[in-house]
Amino acid sequence: MVTQATFSAAGQYILQLTVSDTEFTVFKQVIVTVNPEPPPPGSEISVNIDSPGRDINITQPTPIVATISGGTWTLKYSPNADEDLVTRSWTVLASGTGAVAGATIGTFDPTLLLNGTYLIRLVSLDAAGNPSLDQIGVNVRGQQKIGNFTLSFNDLSVPVAGLPIQVIRTYDSRDKSAGDFGTGWTLGIKNVRLEKSPTLAKLWDETYTPGILPKYCIEPTRPQTVTITFGDGGQYRFKAVFLHRNASLRRHSPAPT
């Protein structure tokens, strides 16, 4: 015997088959999961961060302009734009539902953050929970830090010839990471941070120049930088280039700023 069942909506259903010979009755149940109907081709949600640009310097509150075709979206950021980090702490800037057409959806405020690189990510989920995302890396720099509280203690000082040895314990209200002695606490010997822009090892393109001696060159399709940030906010920025099968670093800024 063959029978059919139809379902009006996605979800879990219990199907039961009962057989009776007027004296005895037996039944068998089975659980069926009905998945939502996949969206038709071309109907997937798309998101794009229109501005600011990728790998730019940000010194003051900057609006985030985006275009979203629909869904439930969230705008968030995380310290250190390196995508290879396994553990990452996200801070939500804004969230909403529905389409957005080239409008400001949030503001990234560097005056409340430590200098360094940050990853800004926009994610939108469709009705089935499928994500669509866009992200950019930006560099926070400058000394426009409003309302921050900093306190330092000199725990150790060794008077030696040349450069003195000091161990300084510092609290900074802008630092939300789990420090050496709790959130916001760092040792002066460990407050230099090396951070990379997103996808440092990805998004490179090969170019070819014909001739008697053909030339091949590897160029990044997006800005690729490495940033070294010191405890006082000064920075060195380096541009990643491809040289003899190895990615080398070329100094981008002549001096700390």
C-alpha positions as CSV (number, residue, x, y, z in Angstrom):
1,M,0.0,0.0,0.0
2,V,1.3,3.5,-0.9
3,T,0.0,6.6,0.7
4,Q,1.1,10.3,0.6
5,A,1.3,13.1,3.2
6,T,1.5,16.8,2.5
7,F,2.8,19.5,4.9
8,S,1.7,23.1,5.0
9,A,4.8,24.5,6.9
10,A,8.3,23.5,7.9
11,G,8.9,21.8,11.2
12,Q,8.8,18.4,12.8
13,Y,5.8,16.0,12.4
14,I,4.9,12.7,13.9
15,L,3.3,10.2,11.4
16,Q,1.4,7.3,12.8
17,L,0.3,4.2,10.9
18,T,-2.5,2.1,12.6
19,V,-3.6,-1.4,11.6
20,S,-6.6,-3.2,13.1
21,D,-8.2,-6.6,12.5
22,T,-11.2,-5.7,14.8
23,E,-9.6,-7.7,17.6
24,F,-6.1,-6.3,17.8
25,T,-4.8,-2.9,16.9
26,V,-1.1,-2.0,16.4
27,F,0.5,1.2,15.3
28,K,3.9,2.6,14.3
29,Q,5.2,6.1,14.6
30,V,7.9,8.0,12.8
31,I,9.2,11.5,13.2
32,V,9.6,13.5,9.9
33,T,11.5,16.8,9.7
34,V,10.3,19.2,7.0
35,N,12.9,21.7,5.9
36,P,11.9,25.2,4.7
37,E,11.8,25.6,0.9
38,P,15.1,26.9,-0.4
39,P,14.9,30.4,-1.9
40,P,14.7,30.6,-5.7
41,P,17.9,31.5,-7.5
42,G,18.8,35.1,-7.3
43,S,16.8,35.8,-4.2
44,E,19.7,35.4,-1.7
45,I,20.3,38.3,0.7
46,S,23.2,40.6,-0.1
47,V,25.0,43.0,2.1
48,N,27.7,45.6,1.4
49,I,29.5,48.2,3.6
50,D,29.6,51.2,1.3
51,S,31.8,53.4,3.5
52,P,34.2,53.9,5.1
53,G,36.8,52.3,2.8
54,R,39.0,49.4,3.6
55,D,42.2,49.8,5.6
56,I,41.8,53.5,6.1
57,N,42.8,55.6,9.2
58,I,40.0,56.6,11.5
59,T,40.6,59.4,14.1
60,Q,37.0,60.6,14.8
61,P,33.5,59.1,15.0
62,T,32.7,57.8,11.5
63,P,29.3,56.8,10.1
64,I,28.9,53.3,8.7
65,V,26.9,53.4,5.4
66,A,25.6,50.1,4.1
67,T,23.3,48.6,1.5
68,I,21.2,45.5,2.7
69,S,18.7,43.7,0.5
70,G,16.8,42.3,3.5
71,G,16.9,39.9,6.5
72,T,17.8,40.4,10.1
73,W,21.1,42.2,10.2
74,T,23.8,43.1,12.8
75,L,26.7,45.5,12.6
76,K,29.6,44.7,15.0
77,Y,33.3,45.2,15.4
78,S,36.3,43.4,17.0
79,P,39.8,44.4,18.0
80,N,42.6,43.2,15.6
81,A,41.4,42.8,12.1
82,D,43.4,39.6,11.6
83,E,40.9,36.9,10.4
84,D,43.0,34.1,11.6
85,L,42.2,34.8,15.3
86,V,40.3,31.9,16.8
87,T,39.0,33.8,19.9
88,R,37.4,37.1,19.1
89,S,35.3,39.5,21.2
90,W,32.6,41.3,19.3
91,T,30.9,44.6,20.2
92,V,27.5,45.2,18.6
93,L,27.1,48.7,17.0
94,A,23.6,48.4,15.6
95,S,21.0,45.9,14.5
96,G,17.7,45.8,12.6
97,T,15.5,44.1,10.0
98,G,14.6,44.8,6.4
99,A,16.2,46.4,3.5
100,V,18.6,49.4,3.7
101,A,19.6,51.4,0.6
102,G,22.9,53.3,1.1
103,A,22.0,54.7,4.5
104,T,23.9,55.1,7.8
105,I,23.2,52.2,10.1
106,G,25.7,52.9,12.9
107,T,28.7,55.0,14.0
108,F,32.2,53.7,14.7
109,D,33.7,55.8,17.5
110,P,37.5,55.5,17.8
111,T,37.6,58.0,20.7
112,L,36.6,55.2,23.0
113,L,39.1,52.6,21.7
114,L,42.8,51.9,21.8
115,N,44.7,52.6,18.7
116,G,45.2,49.6,16.4
117,T,43.4,47.7,13.7
118,Y,39.7,46.7,14.0
119,L,37.4,44.4,12.0
120,I,34.0,45.8,11.2
121,R,31.5,43.1,10.1
122,L,27.9,43.3,8.8
123,V,25.9,40.1,8.9
124,S,22.3,39.6,7.7
125,L,20.3,36.3,8.2
126,D,17.4,35.3,6.0
127,A,14.3,33.5,7.2
128,A,16.1,30.1,7.1
129,G,19.0,31.5,9.1
130,N,21.4,31.6,6.1
131,P,24.0,34.3,6.6
132,S,25.4,36.9,4.2
133,L,28.2,39.1,5.3
134,D,30.6,41.9,4.4
135,Q,33.5,43.1,6.5
136,I,36.3,45.7,6.4
137,G,39.5,46.4,8.3
138,V,40.2,49.9,9.6
139,N,43.0,51.4,11.6
140,V,42.3,53.5,14.7
141,R,44.9,56.2,15.4
142,G,45.4,59.7,16.8
143,Q,45.0,61.0,20.4
144,Q,41.4,62.2,20.2
145,K,40.4,60.1,23.2
146,I,37.6,61.6,25.2
147,G,36.8,60.5,28.7
148,N,39.3,57.7,29.0
149,F,40.9,56.9,32.4
150,T,44.5,55.7,32.7
151,L,46.5,54.8,35.8
152,S,50.0,53.5,35.9
153,F,52.2,52.0,38.7
154,N,56.0,51.5,38.5
155,D,56.4,48.1,40.0
156,L,60.1,47.6,39.2
157,S,62.9,49.9,38.2
158,V,66.5,48.7,37.7
159,P,69.1,51.5,37.3
160,V,71.5,50.1,34.7
161,A,73.8,51.8,32.2
162,G,72.1,52.8,29.0
163,L,68.4,52.0,28.8
164,P,66.9,51.6,32.3
165,I,64.7,48.5,32.9
166,Q,61.2,49.3,34.1
167,V,58.1,47.2,34.7
168,I,55.0,49.4,34.6
169,R,51.5,48.2,35.4
170,T,48.9,50.2,33.6
171,Y,45.1,50.4,33.6
172,D,43.3,51.9,30.6
173,S,39.5,52.2,30.5
174,R,39.5,51.8,26.7
175,D,41.1,48.3,26.9
176,K,38.3,45.7,27.1
177,S,40.5,42.7,26.7
178,A,41.3,40.3,29.6
179,G,44.7,41.7,30.8
180,D,47.4,40.4,33.0
181,F,45.7,41.5,36.2
182,G,42.1,41.8,34.9
183,T,40.2,43.6,32.3
184,G,42.1,46.7,31.1
185,W,45.4,45.9,32.9
186,T,48.7,45.4,31.0
187,L,52.3,45.3,31.8
188,G,54.5,47.9,30.2
189,I,56.8,45.2,28.8
190,K,53.8,43.7,26.9
191,N,51.8,46.7,25.7
192,V,53.2,46.7,22.1
193,R,50.7,45.1,19.7
194,L,51.3,43.7,16.2
195,E,48.1,43.5,14.1
196,K,47.4,42.6,10.5
197,S,44.7,43.7,8.1
198,P,42.1,41.2,7.2
199,T,43.0,38.4,4.8
200,L,46.7,39.2,4.7
201,A,47.5,36.0,2.9
202,K,44.5,36.1,0.6
203,L,43.2,38.3,-2.3
204,W,46.4,38.5,-4.3
205,D,46.4,38.6,-8.1
206,E,49.0,37.7,-10.7
207,T,49.7,40.1,-13.5
208,Y,51.5,39.1,-16.8
209,T,53.5,41.4,-19.1
210,P,54.4,39.8,-22.4
211,G,57.8,40.4,-24.1
212,I,61.1,38.8,-24.8
213,L,61.5,38.3,-21.1
214,P,57.9,38.0,-19.8
215,K,57.3,39.5,-16.4
216,Y,55.1,38.1,-13.7
217,C,54.0,40.1,-10.7
218,I,51.9,39.4,-7.6
219,E,49.8,42.4,-6.5
220,P,47.2,42.7,-3.7
221,T,43.6,43.3,-4.8
222,R,42.9,45.0,-1.5
223,P,45.1,47.0,0.8
224,Q,47.4,44.7,2.9
225,T,49.1,46.2,5.9
226,V,50.7,45.3,9.2
227,T,50.4,47.8,12.1
228,I,52.7,48.0,15.2
229,T,51.0,50.1,18.0
230,F,53.0,51.2,21.0
231,G,51.6,51.9,24.5
232,D,51.5,55.7,23.9
233,G,49.4,55.3,20.8
234,G,52.3,55.8,18.3
235,Q,52.2,53.6,15.3
236,Y,54.4,52.1,12.5
237,R,52.5,50.8,9.4
238,F,54.0,48.5,6.9
239,K,52.7,47.5,3.4
240,A,52.9,43.9,2.5
241,V,54.5,43.1,-0.9
242,F,55.4,39.9,-2.7
243,L,59.1,39.4,-3.3
244,H,60.9,36.2,-4.5
245,R,58.1,33.9,-3.4
246,N,58.0,35.4,0.1
247,A,55.8,38.2,1.4
248,S,58.1,40.9,2.7
249,L,57.3,44.1,4.6
250,R,58.0,47.6,3.4
251,R,57.8,50.5,5.8
252,H,54.8,52.7,5.1
253,S,55.1,55.4,7.7
254,P,58.5,57.2,8.2
255,A,58.1,57.6,12.0
256,P,55.6,56.9,14.8
257,T,52.7,59.3,15.0
